[in-house]
Amino acid sequence: MLYSNGILNMENKPAFSEKQYIGRDYIRICIRLIMAAFCFAAYVYERDRNNTVDLFLVVGFGIIAVSILMLFMIQYKTVVENKSVILDGLWTTKKVKIDLNSIVDIRKDVYSHYLFNNPVYNLHRNGSIRFYASGKDAVVLTDRDGLEYFIGTQRPNELYLVIKNELASL
């Protein structure tokens, strides 16, 4: 934040900031690369038999191009500042602000025991709200009403400690 005299205010730096990207889940990357490899193999195998086989080559390169673009697409950003956790999502999603004054419990947990998990933002399911892009770890916040917020993160220990310190200073 800049003051009117142009001096940078270092006090407004967030306690925690993390960006979760859509295309950086290793399992999904492997699936896309296997599909592209299949397209290239079909192109090589069928090259002398058919005139429409060039479509396999175009689709294979298309899959790789889309995979590269997805590596840089932010699904959501997690910021801890001013006694709140702010989750800001992709283009048309609404910003979610969780006030830490209403949080009664915090814990680290496994996001899901499944091998494949779909990326979600603000998914309401079974008394919980879920935010997940990739990985297997989550920080779970429970508010006074019993609603649980599952926040998937690549740095669960750091997020847990920052929120714990914010809660202790209330």
C-alpha positions in Angstrom: 0.0 0.0 0.0 1.3 3.4 -0.9 0.8 6.5 1.3 0.1 9.8 -0.4 3.8 10.8 -0.2 4.8 7.6 -2.2 6.3 5.7 0.8 5.5 2.0 0.8 3.7 0.7 3.9 5.2 -2.6 4.9 2.7 -3.1 7.8 -0.1 -4.0 5.4 1.7 -7.0 4.0 -0.5 -10.2 4.5 0.6 -12.7 7.0 0.1 -15.5 4.4 -0.5 -15.5 0.7 -0.7 -18.5 -1.7 -1.9 -19.0 -5.2 -3.4 -22.3 -6.3 -3.2 -23.1 -10.0 -5.7 -25.2 -12.0 -3.2 -27.1 -14.2 -0.6 -28.1 -11.6 -2.2 -31.2 -10.3 0.3 -34.0 -11.1 -2.3 -36.7 -11.8 -4.2 -34.5 -14.2 -0.9 -33.5 -16.0 -0.2 -37.2 -16.4 -3.6 -37.9 -17.8 -3.2 -35.1 -20.4 0.3 -36.2 -21.4 -1.0 -39.8 -21.9 -3.8 -38.6 -24.1 -1.3 -36.5 -26.1 1.1 -39.5 -26.4 -1.9 -41.7 -27.6 -2.6 -39.1 -30.3 1.0 -39.0 -31.4 1.2 -42.8 -31.5 -2.0 -43.0 -33.5 -0.6 -40.4 -35.9 2.6 -42.4 -36.4 0.8 -45.8 -36.7 -1.9 -44.6 -39.1 0.2 -42.2 -41.1 0.3 -44.2 -44.4 -3.3 -45.5 -44.3 -5.5 -42.5 -44.2 -5.6 -38.8 -45.3 -7.5 -37.6 -42.2 -4.8 -38.9 -39.8 -3.4 -35.4 -39.5 -6.2 -34.7 -37.0 -4.4 -36.9 -34.4 -1.3 -34.6 -34.7 -3.4 -31.4 -34.3 -5.3 -32.8 -31.3 -2.0 -34.0 -29.7 -0.5 -30.5 -30.0 -3.7 -29.0 -28.9 -3.7 -31.0 -25.7 -0.2 -30.0 -24.9 -0.9 -26.3 -25.6 -4.0 -26.3 -23.3 -1.9 -28.1 -20.6 0.7 -25.3 -20.8 -1.9 -22.6 -20.6 -3.5 -24.3 -17.6 -0.2 -24.2 -15.7 -0.6 -20.4 -15.4 -4.3 -20.2 -14.7 -5.0 -19.3 -11.0 -8.0 -21.1 -9.6 -7.9 -19.2 -6.3 -5.7 -17.2 -4.0 -5.6 -17.6 -0.2 -4.6 -14.5 1.9 -4.6 -14.2 5.6 -4.7 -10.6 6.8 -6.6 -8.3 9.2 -8.0 -11.2 11.3 -9.6 -12.9 8.3 -8.9 -15.5 5.6 -9.7 -14.2 2.1 -10.2 -16.6 -0.8 -10.4 -15.0 -4.2 -11.2 -17.2 -7.1 -11.2 -17.3 -10.9 -12.8 -14.6 -13.0 -16.5 -14.7 -12.1 -16.3 -16.2 -8.7 -17.2 -14.2 -5.6 -14.6 -13.4 -3.0 -15.0 -15.4 0.2 -14.0 -13.7 3.5 -13.9 -15.9 6.6 -13.8 -13.8 9.8 -11.4 -15.4 12.3 -13.5 -14.0 15.2 -16.2 -16.7 14.4 -13.7 -19.6 14.2 -13.7 -21.9 17.3 -11.4 -24.8 16.0 -8.6 -25.2 13.5 -6.9 -28.4 12.4 -4.8 -29.9 9.6 -6.4 -32.8 7.8 -6.3 -34.8 4.6 -8.6 -33.1 2.0 -9.8 -36.4 0.6 -8.8 -40.1 0.6 -9.6 -40.5 -3.1 -6.8 -40.6 -5.6 -8.6 -38.2 -8.0 -10.2 -35.0 -6.7 -11.8 -32.4 -8.9 -10.7 -28.8 -8.3 -13.5 -26.9 -6.5 -14.1 -23.4 -5.3 -16.8 -22.6 -2.7 -18.4 -26.1 -2.9 -21.1 -26.5 -0.2 -21.4 -30.2 0.7 -22.6 -32.0 3.9 -22.2 -29.0 6.3 -18.8 -28.0 4.9 -17.5 -25.5 2.3 -14.6 -26.7 0.2 -11.8 -25.0 -1.6 -9.3 -27.2 -3.5 -7.0 -27.1 -6.5 -4.4 -29.8 -6.0 -2.5 -31.7 -3.4 -3.8 -33.8 -0.6 -3.6 -31.6 2.5 -6.1 -29.1 3.9 -6.6 -26.8 6.8 -10.0 -27.1 8.4 -11.7 -24.2 10.1 -14.8 -24.7 12.2 -17.0 -21.8 13.0 -19.5 -21.2 15.9 -22.4 -22.7 13.8 -20.5 -26.0 13.2 -19.8 -25.2 9.5 -16.4 -26.5 8.4 -14.2 -24.7 5.8 -11.8 -27.1 4.0 -9.0 -25.0 2.5 -6.8 -27.1 0.3 -3.2 -25.9 0.3 0.3 -26.8 -0.8 1.7 -25.4 2.5 -0.5 -26.7 5.2 1.9 -26.3 8.1 2.5 -22.6 7.3 -1.1 -21.8 6.8 -2.1 -23.6 10.0 0.6 -21.7 12.1 -0.4 -18.3 10.6 -4.1 -18.8 11.4 -3.3 -20.2 14.8 -1.2 -17.1 15.6 -4.0 -14.8 14.3 -6.5 -16.6 16.5 -4.2 -16.3 19.5 -3.8 -12.6 19.1 -7.6 -12.0 19.2 
